[in-house]
Amino acid sequence: MGIFVFLPLVLPLSAWPIARLAEPRLHPRTATVLLTSVATVLALCSTVCLALLVVVGTAQLPGNPLPDGWSDPEVRESVPRHEITGKAAIPALLAVVAACGRTLVRHARVRRRAHRALAGLPDTRVAVLPDAEPYAYALPGGRRDRVVVSTAMLASLTSGERRALFAHERAHLAARHHRHLLLVRLAACANPFLLPLRTAVAYTAERWADEEAARAVGSRRVVARAIGRAALAGGRGAPAPTLPALAAPGPLPRRVAALLGPAPAARAWPSLFTAAGLAVWTATTGAALSAMFSANSALTLLLVLHAATPL
């Protein structure tokens, strides 16, 4: 196993250049799927490596319930500096589990509250709430996926901009963007080096919905105006970052500027000899190496522990 057990913990450092290259150059759909997949793989691999270090570190603690053979020199030599890294990995893994659990609980609680707020309203695809605060967001789950919008938000938009708003939110629901957003938030909890990917996916998911809305209404300028008016209205967006919204916090001027420009190329995978292609291959290579090193470390430690376990 050796030093390779640590590589999946630091490979997520490549998230920053990956996000910087992929976010503006890839089609938003491609960027969202790619960055979410890479973040998920890197987070899982780094968590597996933490768990492997915890096994070795726990075996060195007095009174542990593990087999005595797991404290043998052969096991200790399988991980360099086992006494320091193994014991340090224990609180680190506990922190990862706690952060991910807190994120999941908060996400579930917000969704329950959002669905509870709609109790008594007609079971339609669009729920209009009488509220002086302008907002609109996509709410998945329950008996059906719904678009939630306030009367104040509808009043601030023209008829064409309302069509753009509904098309935007329906695009979020159709593509299950809430899952992408939740996965990258969990990944960032598992490894803080993945925070750039969380920010990038939050932006590319909105851009994906922007492009789908522009295609549905037939005008990129109408969608750009709808985003601008929603932002100027001061809407608070979604009740949680994992529920996509038209006026989601983030680089709104960049979204508007992108809509006022030409539509992005729909080609799924760019050429290797471009900045976008470099981003794709860097992300893919990093995720593959992380998975390979994690699998190698897990298999090696499993064989060592099996040999050290008394029959």
Secondary structure, DSSP 4 states (H G I P E B T S, - for coil): -GGGGGHHHHGGGGHHHHHHHHHHHS-HHHHHHHHHHHHHHHHHHHHHHHHHHHHHHHHTSTT-SS-GGGGSHHHHHTSTTHHHHHHHHHHHHHHHHHHHHHHHHHHHHHHHHHHHHTTTS---SEEEE--SS--EEEE--TTS-EEEEEHHHHHTS-HHHHHHHHHHHHHHHHHTHHHHHHHHHHHHHH-GGGHHHHHHHHHHHHHHHHHHHHHHHT-HHHHHHHHHHHHHTT----SSTTS-BTT-SS-HHHHHHHHHSPPPP--SS--TTSHHHHHHHHHHHHHHHHHHHHHHHHHHHHHHHHHHS--
